[in-house]
Amino acid sequence: MLTIQIDSREKARAIKKIVAEFDRQRVKHYISKLWTGDYMSLDNPRVIIDRKQNLSEICANVCQGHDRFRRELVRAQEMGIKLIILIEHGPDIKSIDDVASWQNPRGKIRIPDKIETDPAGNEYWIAGGWRETNAMTGETLAKVMQTQERKYGCEFEFCEKTQTGKRIIELLGGDT
């Protein structure tokens, strides 16, 4: 019977449905701090899942938190651990190839409408709009993820939030 250790840093509210799926499938589980990642089977501690809530979170990990995230990948690799990064995103993202077409919500910012005053003192509106930012594109994120898979031996998997518990069980070798 599969027994899963859940990292104690996972927020109870965020994993409520995951734990409910474990209970539904009679998968034993307990909460205790993991050295790396978020979910591990006691039967195979060499495979660990690190759950990400969406592509925006993984984008932040590989941009702002790059050094910390890379250290985690290196640590897992050095210990002979296969780290699976499970990204909960939605039905449109099923593989890294799909990530290339992702539109980063930080890719554009809204410029608000404003009121200007001419030299005669007359007020008039200037319409706002959207302006491009230098945020990471889906295409760049996909390339970074492919490089990390090659370089560190990690694996990126994708699922919808409603399927996360089931997917964790599958990835850790349980029957669903």
C-alpha positions as CSV (number, residue, x, y, z in Angstrom):
1,M,0.0,0.0,0.0
2,L,1.3,3.4,-1.0
3,T,2.3,5.8,1.8
4,I,3.0,9.4,0.9
5,Q,4.9,11.9,3.0
6,I,3.7,15.5,2.5
7,D,6.1,18.4,3.2
8,S,5.1,20.3,6.3
9,R,5.6,23.6,4.4
10,E,2.6,22.8,2.1
11,K,-0.3,25.1,3.2
12,A,-3.3,23.1,4.6
13,R,-5.8,25.2,2.5
14,A,-3.8,24.6,-0.7
15,I,-3.7,20.8,-0.3
16,K,-7.2,20.1,1.0
17,K,-8.4,18.6,-2.3
18,I,-5.1,16.6,-2.7
19,V,-5.5,15.1,0.7
20,A,-9.1,14.3,0.0
21,E,-8.1,12.4,-3.1
22,F,-5.5,10.5,-1.1
23,D,-8.2,9.6,1.5
24,R,-10.7,8.7,-1.3
25,Q,-8.1,6.2,-2.8
26,R,-7.1,5.0,0.7
27,V,-3.5,6.2,0.3
28,K,-1.8,6.6,3.6
29,H,-0.2,10.0,4.1
30,Y,1.4,12.0,6.8
31,I,2.9,15.5,7.1
32,S,6.6,15.9,7.9
33,K,9.3,18.1,6.6
34,L,10.9,16.9,3.4
35,W,14.5,17.7,2.5
36,T,13.4,18.7,-1.0
37,G,10.1,18.9,-2.9
38,D,6.6,18.4,-1.5
39,Y,5.5,14.8,-1.9
40,M,7.4,11.5,-1.6
41,S,6.4,7.8,-1.5
42,L,8.0,5.9,1.3
43,D,8.3,3.0,-1.1
44,N,10.6,4.9,-3.4
45,P,12.3,8.0,-1.8
46,R,14.3,8.5,-5.0
47,V,11.3,10.1,-6.7
48,I,10.0,13.4,-5.3
49,I,7.3,15.7,-6.5
50,D,7.6,19.5,-6.2
51,R,4.1,21.0,-6.8
52,K,3.8,24.4,-8.4
53,Q,0.4,26.2,-8.6
54,N,0.8,27.5,-12.1
55,L,3.2,28.7,-14.8
56,S,3.5,32.1,-13.2
57,E,5.0,30.4,-10.1
58,I,7.5,28.4,-12.1
59,C,8.4,31.5,-14.1
60,A,9.1,33.3,-10.8
61,N,11.2,30.4,-9.6
62,V,13.4,30.4,-12.7
63,C,13.7,34.2,-12.8
64,Q,13.7,35.9,-9.4
65,G,14.4,32.7,-7.4
66,H,16.8,31.2,-10.0
67,D,19.7,30.5,-7.7
68,R,17.6,28.9,-5.0
69,F,15.6,26.8,-7.5
70,R,18.8,25.7,-9.2
71,R,20.4,24.7,-5.9
72,E,17.3,22.6,-5.2
73,L,17.7,20.9,-8.6
74,V,21.4,20.3,-8.0
75,R,20.8,18.9,-4.5
76,A,18.3,16.4,-5.8
77,Q,20.6,15.4,-8.7
78,E,23.5,14.9,-6.3
79,M,21.4,12.7,-4.1
80,G,20.2,10.6,-7.0
81,I,16.7,11.9,-6.6
82,K,14.4,12.3,-9.7
83,L,12.6,15.6,-9.0
84,I,9.3,15.9,-10.8
85,I,8.0,19.4,-10.9
86,L,4.2,19.1,-11.2
87,I,2.6,22.3,-12.5
88,E,-1.1,22.8,-11.9
89,H,-2.1,25.1,-14.8
90,G,-5.1,24.1,-16.8
91,P,-6.3,22.1,-19.8
92,D,-4.4,24.1,-22.3
93,I,-0.9,23.2,-20.9
94,K,-0.1,19.5,-21.2
95,S,3.7,19.6,-22.1
96,I,6.7,21.9,-22.3
97,D,5.8,22.4,-25.9
98,D,2.5,23.9,-24.9
99,V,4.3,26.3,-22.5
100,A,5.9,28.0,-25.5
101,S,2.5,29.5,-26.5
102,W,1.7,30.6,-22.9
103,Q,0.9,34.3,-22.5
104,N,2.6,35.6,-19.4
105,P,0.1,37.8,-17.5
106,R,3.0,40.1,-16.7
107,G,3.8,40.5,-20.3
108,K,1.7,43.7,-20.6
109,I,0.7,46.4,-18.2
110,R,-2.3,48.7,-18.4
111,I,-1.6,52.4,-18.7
112,P,-4.5,54.2,-17.1
113,D,-6.5,57.0,-18.8
114,K,-5.5,60.4,-17.5
115,I,-6.5,64.0,-17.7
116,E,-4.1,66.6,-19.2
117,T,-4.4,70.4,-19.2
118,D,-3.5,72.4,-22.2
119,P,-1.8,75.9,-21.9
120,A,-5.2,77.6,-22.0
121,G,-6.3,75.6,-18.9
122,N,-8.7,73.3,-20.7
123,E,-8.8,69.7,-19.5
124,Y,-8.9,66.8,-21.8
125,W,-8.6,63.0,-21.6
126,I,-5.7,61.0,-22.8
127,A,-6.6,57.4,-23.4
128,G,-4.5,54.8,-21.8
129,G,-3.8,51.4,-23.2
130,W,-1.4,48.5,-22.9
131,R,2.4,48.5,-22.9
132,E,4.7,45.6,-23.4
133,T,7.0,44.7,-20.5
134,N,10.2,42.7,-20.5
135,A,8.6,39.8,-18.6
136,M,9.6,36.3,-19.6
137,T,7.7,34.9,-22.6
138,G,6.2,31.4,-22.8
139,E,8.8,30.6,-25.5
140,T,11.7,31.5,-23.3
141,L,10.2,29.7,-20.2
142,A,9.8,26.5,-22.3
143,K,13.5,26.7,-23.4
144,V,14.6,27.2,-19.8
145,M,12.6,24.2,-18.6
146,Q,14.0,22.0,-21.4
147,T,17.5,23.1,-20.4
148,Q,16.8,22.3,-16.8
149,E,15.5,18.8,-17.7
150,R,18.7,18.1,-19.7
151,K,21.1,19.6,-17.2
152,Y,19.6,18.4,-13.9
153,G,17.6,15.3,-14.8
154,C,14.4,16.8,-13.4
155,E,11.1,16.3,-15.2
156,F,8.2,18.8,-15.7
157,E,4.7,17.4,-15.6
158,F,1.4,19.2,-15.9
159,C,-2.1,18.8,-14.7
160,E,-5.3,20.6,-13.9
161,K,-5.9,21.5,-10.2
162,T,-8.8,19.1,-10.0
163,Q,-6.4,16.2,-11.0
164,T,-3.4,17.0,-8.7
165,G,-4.0,14.4,-6.1
166,K,-4.6,11.7,-8.7
167,R,-1.6,12.7,-10.7
168,I,0.7,12.7,-7.5
169,I,-0.5,9.1,-6.8
170,E,0.2,8.0,-10.4
171,L,3.7,9.7,-10.5
172,L,4.7,8.1,-7.2
173,G,3.8,4.7,-8.5
174,G,0.3,4.1,-7.0
175,D,-2.7,2.6,-8.7
176,T,-5.5,5.0,-9.5
